[in-house]
Amino acid sequence: MDFSAYKDIWVFIETDEGKAASVGLELLNPGVELAHQLGQKVVAVILGKDNAEAEKAAIAHGADQVISLEDPAYGYYTTEAYTYGMQKLVEKYRPSILMIGATIIGRDFGPRVSCRLKTGLTADCTSLAVDAETGIMGWTRPAFGGNLMATIMCENTRPQMGTVRPGVFKKLPADASRTAEIIKESIPVPDGVVRTTLVDSIREVAAEMVKLEDAEIIVSGGRGLGKAENFSYIRDLADALGGAVGASRAAVDAGWIPHVHQVGQTGKTVAPKLYIACGISGAIQHQAGMSGSDCIVAINKDPDAPIFSIADYGIVGDLFQVVPAMAAEIRKL
Ligand code: FAD
């Protein structure tokens, strides 16, 4: 099949009130690498009402070009408008590869876009590789409950689409001196396409949602906490550090904390600057979601707990003594 009309690596830059979400900026990193291998461009694609800030961020983090679709219809997320806008852009520009963050939004509209374009999409990827000769991407994701990794290829259609987990890739360092072409697009959404209306503010709910993927500091609690109420120890330390609260699956399965806090293979993949694991043994499935953290601190009363094998700093002790003492010391600073 001749796919010569399809070129460039597209990265969808998700925005929240005009600000680029981390995941899109992270995906520019593999995007730059793939573009280099294929001799093509990495293009940031933004849908919104006022994209100026996100355009700047995308360029600073590696985009060679920005396609900026601005229209009030994209001012807040709706499945129909985003699907419509992205489909039209892809039909016009024909990218070879389209990467989307596997967030609530990306998981919602990505598959619809692929369906409309009659192409394939690999969901929830954790690593990517391209064959520079054929241009075929290998999208790798956990399969069969994480027991094996499957690499999926989209050989017969274009674009090759995939959603990629937040936190898997690190953002390239921002370089504010970079410049790139910004193509302004305006694709109004025809009447009747959007069948949902925003009737109330979504801010309140959003504020309560845990943005673990974006947090620079995460304090996580596990089964060692013993009961739901004891998550107050974790919340207190997270508050003192200005961080977010994470959890192991054991704590989530016990009903002590909602699943949105879960870190690991069947939870979120995170890579904060500081990850503090409290009463977490460090099972391989937990490590799968946090081993990319810059600095890992483990607090566990068992000196043989596997978490210590990946920790930069280990504290062998009772978390009920160590955690409040840490919080108190930090508050003195
Ligand atoms: P435990 O393994 O029971 O560890 C508790 C730790 O607390 C122990 O090391 C103990 O020494 C310590 N402790 C107890 N009391 C104290 C105290 N007072 N002070 C200090 N330390 C104390 N797990 C995840 O976390 N995330 C996932 O996404 C995930 N996905 C999975 C997917 C699959 C397919 C499977 C099979 C499993 C998955 N798991 C996941 C589960 C994983 O295998 C472990 O069972 C789980 O991570 C254990 O959680 P934990 O470390 O909190 O509990």
Boltz pocket constraint, residues with backbone or C-beta under 6 A from the ligand:
constraints:
  - pocket:
      binder: B
      contacts: [[A, 145], [A, 146], [A, 147], [A, 221], [A, 222], [A, 223], [A, 224], [A, 225], [A, 247], [A, 248], [A, 249], [A, 250], [A, 251], [A, 262], [A, 263], [A, 264], [A, 265], [A, 266], [A, 267], [A, 268], [A, 278], [A, 279], [A, 280], [A, 281], [A, 282], [A, 283], [A, 284], [A, 285], [A, 286], [A, 289], [A, 299], [A, 300], [A, 301], [A, 302], [A, 305], [A, 317], [A, 318], [A, 319], [A, 320]]
      max_distance: 6.0
